[in-house]
Amino acid sequence: MKNQLGAADAVRTRLNSALQVRSQDVKAPDVLADAVGEVGERLRASYGSSPSGRAVRRQFEGARRRLSSERERVVTSLAARVGRHYSSLPSSERRLGTASADSGSTGGPPVTRRYPYFERADGGSTAGTLDGDSVSPLIVARVARTLPGVLVGSSSGSGGACRAVNRWATEEVEIPVERFFTRWRKECERVKKRIEERVRKPVEKWVSREERKCKKRPWWHPARWFCEIALVVVKVVTWVVVTVVKWVVYLVCKLVRFLVRLVVMIVIRVLKFVGTFLVCLFTDPLQALVSLRDLWSDLLETVEEVVDFAQSLLDDVVEILDDIERLVDSLASSFGVVGAFFASVLKWALHMGRDLLGIVRDLTEGIQDVVFGILRLNWCRIASGGVEIGLQIARAVTWVTRIPFGLLGSARDSVTLHEVESEVDRALRRRFGDDEDALERARDRVGVGSRPMGLPMEVRPVRLFVSTESEVDLRDLHRDGVIDLYAMAGHASRCPGGPLDRPTGEVVYAGTDKTVSYRDIDLYLAEGPEAVAEFHAFAIRTDRFRRYLDTARRKAAQLGVQLWWKDIGAFEVHDRDYVPLDLRSEGPSAGDDTPPIGGERRNPVVEQLLADVYGRTGRDDPLCEVPLVAVFSYTEIRERQPFGFASWFRPPSFAGILGDDDDYEQVSGATFRDRQPYWPFQFVPIHEVGHYLGLDHANHETPDLIMMSPVDPNWISQRAIVEYLLLTGEPRFTLEDLRMTWRWVTEVADDACFG
C-alpha cells in the first residue's frame, strides 16, 4: 500500500507540473502528452486487463497519439473526452476512495492521506481521497476540470458559439434525458421477464412433475381423474393470473413511458431548436439553416417513434397469442387424443391470427420505410420498403390460400409434437439406462409428459457495436463502405452496396435509443470523435433482434428444446477483423458453410470473437448455453456473403472421425447478420443454432426445411409448394433433425445440460 501511495504522489506531482503551463503556451500539449504517457503506464499497473481499465487506457493512448500534431485543439479534445468518460462511469467507479497505509508494525490504525488535488467531477469543492483503484478516473476528472475552456471548445468567434450551444443542448440535456428513458424501457422489459421466471416457470415445472405422477395410475382410477381435474384448474388459474399481471404491468409501464417521453422530448427538441437557431442566426446564419434541417429530422423522428410504438404493440399482441398457445398445449396434454384434436383447431386459428398480424406489421414497416425514406432522401429505405411491401402482398395471398388447408398443417404439427416427446423420452432412456432417479430428474428438467415440453437452453444474445471512441476507427469503416453511418441512422444516403444486402442496425448516442443527428455525423466524419458526443453504431436494432429470438424459440420446440434468454447484450468491437467478420482464414473447412458431418468447421477469427465475447476456451464450456452474436457483415465466400456462420463443438466420437476426445477443443457459438427483407431471413439465427446443436445441411435441399443448404438448393419442389401455399407457410425441422439434436445433447452436451 505504501508503494501505491508513492505512485499516487508521483502521478499528482507530474500532472500538477504539466497543468501549471498556461494553455495558450504552444508547449502545453507536449508537456501534457508526456504526463499522460506516464499516467497511461500507471493505469496499466492499476487496472490490469479489466474492461474498464482497457476503456480508460484507450482514452489516454488515443489522446497521446494526437497531442503532438494537433496542439491546443487536442488539449481541448482530451479534456472533453476524458470528462465524458468519467461522467459515464458507474457510480461505484466514480466514488472517491481512500488510500491507507499501515502505521507500522505496532498495529496502529490505518493512516488516510487526502489530496485536495483530486476533485469531484460534478464540480463540488470537497476534497477527495485517493487509492490505487481510483487513480485513473480521478485524474480524468481533474484534467477535465482544470483545463480552461474545455466544455465549449477552443473555437473562438461567432461560429464556435453556435456550435457550442447545440453541443451543450445535446450533451447536457437531450442525452441525459434519453438515457433515463432508455433505462425505463429496459426496466419495463425486465419486470415482464421477472414475472415469467419467478412465477410461471416454477409452476410449470411443478405441474409437469405432478402430471407424470397422475398418468402413472390407470386411466379408470378415480384418483387420476381428480388429480388431472385439479391440475387443469391450477393450469388455468396460474395462466390467467400470470398472463394478466404480466401484460397489464408491462403495457401500463410501456404506455406511460411512451407518453411521458413523447411530451418531454417534444419540449426539449423545440427548445433546443429555438436556442440554437437564435444564436446561430446572429453569429453564423448558415448554421441557422442547418438547425432547420435538424428540426425537420427531429420532427420526422418523433412521428416515426409513434409508428414504431404502434408496431411494437402488434408485436406484443403476437406474444399474447403465443401465451394463449402455451395454455392450449398445456390443456391438450391433460385430455389425450380428444384434447389434441381440439388443440389443433385452436392452434390453427392462433397461427393464422399471428401470421395476419405479422403481415400487417411488416406491411406498415415497408410503407413507413418508403414514406420516411422519401422525406429523408434515404434511397436505401425507399428501395427496401418497396421490396417489403411486395413481399407482404405475396404473403397475404398465401395466407388466403392456407385458410381451407391450414388445419391439416396444424393437425400434422400436433401429431409431430407427440412424436417429439416420444423421441426425447427414448433419448433420455438410452442415456440414463436403469438409473431411475437420474432419468426422473432429466424428465423433470425437460418436462416430459406435459406442455410446454423441451430442454431449457439459455440463449446469450449479443450485438456488436463500434463506438466513436473504439480502437477500430468508425470513420475508416464508413469511408471503406463497410458501414454507412447515414443510411444506418436513417438519414439521406446514396445507399452504397445496395438496399438489401447491408446491415440495417442503428446509430445512437451512447447509452440511449436516440438516433444521432445528421449534423453530428457530419462533424464526426470531418473532425473526429472530439467534435461530438460519443455515439455507437450497432449491427442490429434491439427490437429486431428480439423478433429473431422469438422465431428461434418457436421453431426450437420442434427439436425438443425450449430457448429462453434474459437481456440482449452488446460487445464493443476492438479488432478490425470483426467488421466485416473475416472468414477467409486458412484451415480445415475454414469459412466453408457446407462441410460434411465428419469435417471440421473452424475459423480462428470466429472462435476468437466468441472467446472475447463469452470467455469460452473450447474446453469445458457451458454447451447448454447458446452464444448468438449479431455481426455487421462477413467477408465473401465463393463470391457471396454468408447470412450466418456457426462454430460447432463436435468431438471425434460424435463426428465419426479418428481422434481423441480428450484432446479435442473448439470454441463454439453462432453468428448471423441482419438484412432486408426481414421475413425470409428471420430463420437464419435458428438455422445457425441448429448447427450449434449438431445439425448439418445434408439431405436438406428444399426451402421448406430450416436447415436447407444455401449451395445449389432445389427452390421449386412439390413439398415446398404445399408447405408454403397450403399448410403452414413456414420452413420446419424434421424428425431426423430432432434425433440428431438429441444425440448431440446426450453425447456431447450431457454434463452441461444434465450434470
N, C-alpha and C positions, 0 to 999 in steps of 0.2 A: 504493500500500500504506500510506503514511503516513496518507492520508485514512481508510482502513479502520480503522487503529489509533485515530485520533481519534474515529471514530464508536463504536468499541467502548468507549472510555473514557467517552464521553458516556452510552451505554446503562448501563454499570456504575454510574456516579455517580447517574443518575436512579433506577434501581431500588433502589440502596442507600438513598437518602433515603426512598423510599416504604416500604421494608421496615423502616426504623427506627421507624416509627409502630407502636405496640402494636396487636395485632389486636383488642383489646377496644374501642379507640377508634372511635367511630362515624364518624369522618372517614377511617378507614383505607381503606375501599373507594374513596372519591373520590380519595384520593392515589394509590392503586394504579391506579385507572382511567386517570388522566392518564398515568402511567408506561407502562401497557400500550398506550395510544393512540400514544405516541411510539415504543414498540418496534414496533408494527404498521407504522408508516411506514418504519422502518428495514428491516423484513422485506421490504417491497415492493422496496426498492432492492437487497437482498442476493439474494433468490430470483427476482425477476422473475416470470415466469408458469409456473414449473415446477410439476408436480403436487404435489410435496412442499411447495413454498412455499405453494401455494393452500390445502393442508390445514392447515398451521400458521397461516396468516393467519386462516382461518375460526375456529380456536380462540380467537384473541385478539379478533377482531371480535365473535364471539358473546358472549364474556365481557364485553367493554366495553359492549355494549348492555344487559346485565342488571345491571351493577355498581351503577348509580346508584339502582336501586329495591330491590334485594334485600340490600344492606348485607353484614353479616358472613356470611350464608349463602352469598352469591355469592363472597366471598373463598375460602371453603372449596371451593366447587364449581370455581372457576377452577383452584385448585392441583391438585385431584384430576384434572380433565380434562386439563390440560396435562401432568401427571405421567404419566397413562396414555398419552397420545400419544407422549411421549418414549420410554417403555418399548417402545412398539410400532414405533419407527423401526428400520430396518435398522442393523446394527452399523456399517456404513460411514458412516451419518449421525450415529450417536451418538458416534463416536470423537472424542476431544478433539484438536483440531488445533493448529497453531502459527500465530502471526502474526509476520511478519518484515518488516523494512524495510531497505532498502539503507543501509549506514552512511555513504553519501555518495558523492561522485564518485571516491573513492580506490579503489573496487573492493574494499573490505574485506569480511569475512564478514558474512552477514546477522545482524541482531540479533533475538533471540527474546524477547518480553515475556510474562511469566507473570502470571496473575491468579488468586490463591487463591480469589477470589470464586466462580469457576465450578467447582463440584464435580461429581463423578461421580454419576449418578442411582442407582447401586447402593449409595450410602451410604459409599463409600470416602473416605478423607481426603486422598488425593493431590491436590494442586492441579492444575488443568488449565491448558492454554494455549488461546489463542483466535485464530481467524482469521475473516475475513469470512463464510465459508461456514458456520461452525459457531456463529454468534452465536445464532440462534433456538433450536435445541434445548438449548443450554447455559443460556440464560435460562429456558427452560421447566423444566429440571431444577432450577435454583436456586430458582425460585419455589415449585415443588412441595415442595422440601425445607425451605425456610425458614419458611413459614407454620406456626404451631403447630396441631396437631390436625387436619391435613388428611386423614389416612388414615381416621380414624374419624368424621369429620364434626363439625360444631359442635353436634350434638344432645347434650343433657345429660340425665341421668336414666336410668332403667331401660330405657325403650323404645329409646333410642339405642343402648345396649349390645347389645340383642337384634338390632337391625338390623345393627349394625357387625360382629358375629360372622358372621352369614350372608353379608354382603357380602365380608368378608375371605376366608371359605372359598371363595366363588365366584371372586373376582378373583385371589387369590394361590395357590390350589391347583387348583381344578377347571378353570378356563380355561387356565392354562399347560399342564396335563397334556393337555387336549383338543387344544390346538394342536400338541403333539408328535405325537399320534396322527393328526391331520389331515395333517401333513407326511409321516408314514409312509405313509398311504394314497396320497397323491399320488406319492410316490416309487415305490411298487409299480406304479402305472399307467405312470409314465414308463419304468420298466425294460422293461415289456412293449412299449411303443411303440418304444423304442430298439432292441430286438432286431429288430423288423419293419423299421425304417428302415435299419439298418446292415447287415442280413444278407439278409432276404427280398427287399426291393425291388431292390437291386443285382443279385442273382442272377436275378430275373425279367426284368430289363432285358437282361442278357447272354443269357439263354435266348431271349428274343424276337428278338434280333438274329441269333443263330445259327440259329434255326428258319427264319427267312426265307431265309438262305443255303442251308439244306438243300433247301428247297422250290423253289429255282431250278433244281435238277437234275431230269432226267426221273424219273418215278416208278419206272422199272425199273432205274435205275442203282444198283449195289451201294453206292456211296459214300453215296447218300441213305439207304439202309436203315441202314447202320452209324451214320450221323450221327443219324438220328432215334432209334435204339435208345439211343445214348449220351445224347441229350437226355432221353429218358424216364427213364433211370437217374438223371440229375442232378436232374430234377424231383422224383422220389420221394424220393431221399436228402435233398435240400435241404428238402423239405416236412417229412419226418419229424423231421429234426434241429431245424429252426427251430421247428416247432409244439410238439414235445415240450419243448424247452428253454424256450420262451416260456411255455407254460402251467404247466409244473412250477414254474419260478421264481416266476411271478406268483401261482399258487394257494398255494404254500407261504408266500410273503410275506404274502398276504392272510389266510390262516388264522391264522398266528402273530400277526399284528397284532390280529385279531379276538379271539382267546382272551386275549391279554395285556391288551388294552383292557377286555374284559369283566370280568376279575378285578379289575384296578386300579380301574375306575370303580365297581364294586360296593362295594369297600372305602371309596373316597373318599365316595361318596354316603351310606353308612351312618354313617361318622364325622362327616360334615357334619351329618346329621340329629341324631345324638346330641348333638353340641356345641351346635347351635342350639337344640334342644329343651330342654336343661338350663338354658341361660342364659335363654331366654325363659320357662321355667316359673317361675323365681324373680323375673324382672324384668317380664315382660309376658305373662301367661297366655294372652291372646287370640292373641298371635303364636305361642305354642306350638301352638295348634290349626292355625294357618296352616302351620307346619312339617310337621304331619301331612299336610296336603294336598300339600305339596311332595314328601314321601316317597312318597305314592301316585303322583304324576306321575312321579317318578324310577323307581319300580318298573315302571310301565307302559312307560316309555321303554326300560328295559332289556329287557323282554320283546319290544317291537317291534324293537329292534336285532337280536335273534336272528332274528325273522321276516324282517326286511329282508336280513339276511345270506343266509338260505336263498333268498330271491328273487333276490339278486344272483348266487348260484351257478347258478340257472336261466338267467339272462342270459349267464353265461359258457359254459354248455353250448350255447346258441344260437350264440354266437360261434365255438365249436369246430366246429359244424355248417357255419357259413359258411366256415371254413378248409378243411373237407373238400370243400365245393362248389368252392372255388377249385382244388383239386387235380384234381377230376373234370373241370372245364372245361379245365384245362391239358393233361391227358392226352388228352381228346377231340380237341383240336386237332392231335394227332400221329397220329390214326388215321382221319381223314377222316369219311366218311359212317357207317361202322360205329361209330367212336368216338362220333359224335354220337347214334346210336340208343341205345347202352348208357348214355351220359351222361344222356339224357333220362329213362331209367328210374331211375337212381340219384338224379338231382336231384329227381324226383317224390317218392321216399322221403324225401329230406332235407327237402324243403319241407313235407311232411306232418308229419314229426317236429318241425320248427321251429314250425309252426303249433300243434301239440298242446302243446308246451312253453309257447308264448305264451298259450294258453288257460288252462293250469294256473297260470301265473304271474299273469295278470290276475285269475283267479278267486280265488286266495289273497289278492291285494291287496284285492279287493272284500270278501271275508269279514273281512279284517283291519280295513278301514275301518268295517264295521258293528259288529264286536265292540268295538274300541277306541273307536269313536265313542260307543257306549253307555256304556262305562266312564268316558269323559272328558266325557260330556254334550255332545258336539260334533255338532250336528244336521247340519252340512254333510257330515261324513264318513259319517254314517248314511245320508243320502239318496243321496249319490254312490256309496257302496258298494253300496247296493241296486240302483242302475241298472247298475253294473258287473257284478254277479252275473247280472242278467237278460240283459245283452248277451253275456256269455261262454257262457251256456246256449244262446243263439241261435247263437253261433259254433260251439259243439260240434255242433249239429245240422247246420250246413252243412259242417262238417269230415267228418262221416259221409257226407253225400251226395256229397262230392268224391272219396271213395275209389275208386269204379269209373271215374270220368271224369277225374280229375285228371291221369292220364297223358297224356291228349290235350292238356291245357294245357301240360304240361311239354314235350311234343314240339313244340308250336307255339312256345314260347319258345326252344327250341334252334334252330329254323329262323330265328326272328327275330334271334337273336344273330349268325348268319352274314350276314343282311341288314344288320344294323347295321354289321358290319365292311366290307361292300361299299360302303355309303353313305359311311362315313367315308373310305375309301380314295379314292372318287370326289371327295369334297370336297377332300381333300389334293391330288389331281392337278389339280383346277381351280385351286387356289390357287398351287401351285408350278410348274405347267406343265412346261417342259423342264429345269428346274434339278434334275437328278437328285440332286445332293449334298444340297440343301435338302430335297427330297422324302424322301430316305432318313433324314435326321435327324428329320424330322417323324414318319415311320413308326416310327422307333425310340422316339421320345418317347411316341407313342400306343400302341405295342405291336401294330401291325397284323401279323396272321399268327400270333399266339399268344394265350394266355389267362393272366391276365385282360387284356382289351383296353379301352382308354379313355384319353382325355386327362386326365392328372393335374391336378386343380384343388384347391387348398387351401381348405377352409372355415375362416373365422375366427369361431368361435362365441363369443359374449359374452352374459352375462346381466346385466340391470340390477339394481341394488340401491339401497336407501335406508338410510342409517345414522342412528343416533340423533344423530350429530354432523354430519349433512349440512346443507347450506344449505336444502334442502327439508325442511320440518318433518314428520317422520313422524307426529306426533300429529295434525296437521291432516288428513293423508291418511286416518288411521283414523277421525277424527270425521266426515269428509265421506263415509265409506263407500267410498272408493276401495280401501283396503286394510284388511282385518280382521285385525289382529295376532293375536287369539286364535285365529281359525279357521286362519290360516296356520301357527301354531305347534302346531296340533293340540289346543288346549285347549277348554274349554267355550265354546260360542258359539251365538248365536241364528241365525247364518247369514244375515245381511242380503244381499239381492241374489240369493238362490237358491243351491242347492248345486252347480250345474253350470257356469253362465256366470260363473266367478270365477277369479282367479289362484290356483293351488294354492301353489306356492312353498314357502318355508321362512323361519323367523325364528331365527337362530342368533347366538351370541356371536361377536364379530369374530375372524376367523382360525381358527374351529373349525367342527365339524359338530354341536356341542352345541345342542339346542333351548333357547330362552330360557324360563325358568320363568314360571308364571302370576304369581307374586309380583313378579318384575321387570317384567313388562309392566304390571301394576297401578301399581307405583311410578313407572314412566316416564310413563305417561299422567297420573298425578296430580301429579307433582313435576318432571318434566322429565329431561333426559339426565344431569344431575349426580347423580341419585339412584341410578343403576345403572351396571353395566359396559356399555361400548359393545356394541351388537348391530346386526345387519344384517337387513333384510327383502329376500329375493331373489325375483325374478319366477318362478323355476323351480328345482327341485332339480337338482343335477348329474347324478344317475343317470338322471333322467327326460330331461334334455336329451340325454344320451348315447344313449338309446333312439331319440329323434327323429333323431339323426345317423346311427345305424345303418340306419334305414329309408331315409333320404335317400341314403345310399351305395349301398344295394342297388338302389333304383329308378333312380338316375342312370346305372347301367350300361346301361339301355335307351336312353339318349341318347348312348352312346359316351363317357361321362365317368366318370373314377374320382375320387370325392370322398375326401379324407383331411383329417385335422386333427391338431393337436398337443394343446394343452390347452384347456379351456373357461375363457375369461377372465371378468372381472367389471368392470363400469363403474358408478361411483357417480353417481347422479342429482344434478345440480345445477340443473336447470331444471324448474319446475313443469309446463311444457308436455309433459314426457316421461312424466308419470304423472297421468292417462292420456295416451297419445301423441295429440297434438292433430292430427286430420285435417280440421279444419274450415276451414283457411286458404284464402283465395281464390286463384284462379289457374287456368290451363288444366288441366282434369280433376283439380283438387285434390281429393284424397280419393276420387276415383272408382276403383272396383275393376274396372270393365269398359270401359276405353277401347278404341277401335279401334287397330289396329297403327300407323296413321298419326298417332294422337294422342299428346299428352304425358301422362305420369303423374307429376305433380310435386306435392310438398308441402314447403314450406320447413322445417317443423318436423322432418319425417323426414330431410330432407337435412342439417339442422343436427345432428341426433343422430348420423347416420353420419359426419359430418365430425368431431364431437367424439370419437367412439369410435375411429375408424380414421385420422383425419387426412387424409381424402380431400378433394380440391379440386374434382372434377368434370372435371379435365383431366389427362391422362397418368396416370390412376390404374391400379394393377395389376389389370386386369379379370379376369385368370385366378385371382385370389383372390376368394372369395365371402364378403362380410360377412353374418353372420347373427346378429341380435340378438333375444333373448327379452325382450319387454316385459311390463309388468304388464297393461295393457289399452289400449283405444283409445276415443276419443270416437265417438259413434254416427254412422253414415252411413245416410241413408234409414231411420231408426228402428231400426237394428240395429248391433251392434258387429261389425266385421270380425274374422275369425280371423287374418288376416295382412295385410301391406302391403309391396309391393316398389317401390323407386325404381329405374328402369332407365336404362341408358345406350344410347340408340339414335339415332345421328346421322341427319340428314335423308336421306342417301343410303340408309340401311338402312330407315328408316320409310316411304320413298316419298313424302316431302313436300318442299316447296320450302324451301331454306335452304342455308347454307354450313356444311359440316362443320368448317371451321377455327374458326368462331365458336361452335360448339356446346359446351356444358358442362353436366353434371349429375352430382351426387353420387349414386352408385348403391349398392344393397345391399338386403337382405331383412330383414324383421322378422316376428315372429309372437308369439302369446300361447298359453300353456298353458291347457288347460281339461279338464274331465271330460266323458265318459269318454275314456280315452287312445286306444283302438284306432281309432275313425273319424277322429280328429283327428291321428293320427301322420303323415298325409300332407300336412298343411298346410305344414310347412317346405320339403319338396321341391317343393310347388306354387309357393311364393314363389321358390324358387331357379330354378324353371322360368321364371318371369317375368324374373328377372335374366339368364337365358341366352337371352332373345329370344322366349319363348313367350307366347301370348295365350289368351283364353277362347273365341275364335271357333271354331265347329264342335266345341265340347266341352260338350254339353248333358246327358250321361248320367253317372251316378255310377261307371261302370266306368273313367272316364278321370280321370287325376290332375289335368289342367288344366280340370276341369269348372267351368263358370260358376256362381257361387253365386246368380245372379239368374235366376229362372224356369227352374230345371233340370227335366229330364224324369226324375223319380225312378223311374218304372216303365217300363222298356224291356226288350225281349226280350234284347238284348245284355248288359245289366247283370245280368239274372236268370241267364243262362247263366254269366257270368263268376263271380258270387258263389256260386251253388249247385252248379255242376258243374266248373268249371275251376280257377282259382287262388284265388278268394275275396278278391282284392285289385284295386284300380284299377291302371292301367298307362299308360305313354306310348305314343303311336302312331308309326309310321314318319314321318308328316308332322312330328310334334314333333321327331324326330331330324334331319330335313333342315333345319328352321328353326333348330335349335340350332347346327348346324354351319355354316349360313350366317352366323349371328351370330359364331361363333368365328373363321371365316376372313375375315370382312369388317370386324368391329368390334374384336374382341379379339386380332387376329392378332399384333401386335407384342408384346403382353403374354404370349401363350401360346407363340409360336414365335420370338420375337426373340432 
